[in-house]
Amino acid sequence: MDDGLNSAPSVTPPTTAPRRSALARASLILGGVSLGMFCCTIGLGAAVSLLFAMTAVMLGTIALERIRASGGSLAGRASAWTGIGLGLASFALSLAAQFLYSSVQQQWNDDIDSALRATFAAVDAAGADAAEERWTPAARRTLEEGAFERFALDSRDRFGQFRGFKVLSEVPDPSLTGVHTLTLAVAFDFERERVTGSVVSEMSPMVGRLIPVVRLRSVTLQQADGAALTIGSAVAAEAPSTEVESTAEDAEGPEGATP
């Protein structure tokens, strides 16, 4: 009679720990890097941060699908979700920053446009008073009495009425703090012809306004015969400032409004 003593013992197969998903790990790393780059860099760094953020979301989504289909052999769900969350946060912040910088540049462009229109329209004392408000106090102190009227009448006699302007070079990374000098290569559109030249302006904080205000320091019109028609001094400054020169070559910037 078989009492079970000679029966073969049951063997429990060894359990294997689930393997951590490499895609989930990559998603977590890229998501963290993208958010860190957004917080610490601007310009090209912000663009790379946006690329990393999209990649983190894509890899995290793929990782979740593979973990779900693995039947328990893959782990890393928490890492994948964290990577997706960090990537989405970085993506949203990058878009918001791009919108903010676009709004700031448009506001500065509007400030310069208003200042130029006031300057070219200053053909009398009332017009000169309106134009002076668009220039820095330091620049105004360097101007002789009647300088605005002479410049406005001279430019109108030579080129006609001022219509608008096109920025040929632009500062890539606007700053919202401190006092900065902005030097732009500009094409001025007049009634009779287009004239190239430059505009030197100063960006400085203003009480009651989030975006720094832009005031003019000098305007130069380069004439066809090589002579220059200039008002103001590019070196006039109220306080030590960081000189910010445009670096883009032949890049078309925003256009001034044309009536």
Secondary structure, DSSP 8 states (H G I E B T S, - for coil): ---STTS-----------EE-HHHHHHHHHHHHHHHHHHH--THHHHHHHHHHHHHHHHHHHHHHHHHHTTTSEE-HHHHHHHHHHHHHHHHHHHHHHHHHHHHHHHHHHHHHHHHHHHHT--SHHHHHHHHTTB-HHHHHHS-TTHHHHHHHHHHHHH-SEEEEEESS--SS--SSS-EEEEEEEEEEESS-EEEEEEEEEEEEETTEEEEEEEEEEEEEE-TTS-EEEEE-TT--SS--EEEE---SS----B----
